[in-house]
Amino acid sequence: MSIRHAVPRYWTIQSKESWENAQEIGFLHGHANHATFVEPYHWMMSQMGQRLSGYDGSYPVWVWTEKPDLLQLHHYTGRSECVCLTLELDPEEVLLSDFDE
């Protein structure tokens, strides 16, 4: 008998256009145009390079460890149609940070 370990779940909010594009190409990807805070983005990318063995240097897709409340995230939902996606990711491919810090 084998023991299955639960795969952690994460959530991400994406524009409807990003989701439609991901469905066409088969994956989500980050983009420089969405890097609101350029210096922190690049710092996080350098940390990903140091800590994630398979990291290829691309812009990250931001995720939450708890399902976000879309009513509280008006800065996303107020701009365009958005979707909240549930993802199951290998923890070795995720760099967690404390957004509030």
N, C-alpha and C positions, 0 to 999 in steps of 0.2 A: 504494500500500500504506500503510495507516495503522498507527501504532504504538500498541498498547494498554498503558497503564500499569496496573500492579497496584494494586488498591484495598487499602489497609491493612486488616488484620484486627485485631479487638479482641475481648475476652471479658468477659462480665459474669455474675455469679452472682445469680440471682433466686429468690425463693420460688416454689413450684409455683403458688400462687394468683396471684402477679403475672404469671407466664407465661400462665396461663389467661386472665386479664383482658386481657393484651396481644393474645392471639389473637382475642378478641372485638372489641376496639376498633381493632386494626390497628397498634398501636405500644406501646412501653414508655414509661413516664413516671416521673419521680422524685416523691417525696411528702414533705411536711414531717414526717410521722410516722416516717420512716426516717432523719431527720437526727440521728444520735446525738450529734454534736458540732456544736451549732447555730452558734456563732460561726465556726468554720472553714468550715462549709457556706456561710454567708452571704458570707464573704470570697471563696470560690471563685465564687459566683454573681455577685458584683460584678466579679471578674476576667473572667468569661465575658461580661458585659455590655460590658466595655471591649475585649475581644479577638475576639469572635465576632460577625460582622456580622448573622447571622440569629437571634441569641439572643433569646428572648421573655420571659425572667425566670422561667421555671419551674425547679423543682428538678431537678438533674442526675441522670442515670443513670450510676453509676460503672462504669468499664471498666478493664481491664488491657491492656497492650500485649503481654503474654505469657500464654499459657494458664495459669491458676492451678492449683495442685495442691490439689484438694479435700480431700485427707487432711491437708494442712497448715493448711487454713482451717476448723478445727473450730468457730470462733465463728459460722460460717454454717451448716454442715451439722449442727451439734448442735441447732439450734432447731427446724427443720422440714424438710420435703422441699424440696430445692433443685434447680435446673437450672443448668447452665453453658451459656451461649449464645455462639456464635461470630457476630460482627457484622462486616459490611463497611461502613465509614463513610467519608464524605468527610473528609479531614484538616482541612478548613476548618470543620468542625462539632464538632471535638474540641479541648478544652483539656487538654493534658498537664501533669501535675504530678509531683513526686517525693514519693511517699507517705512514704518513710523520712525525708525531711528535715523 
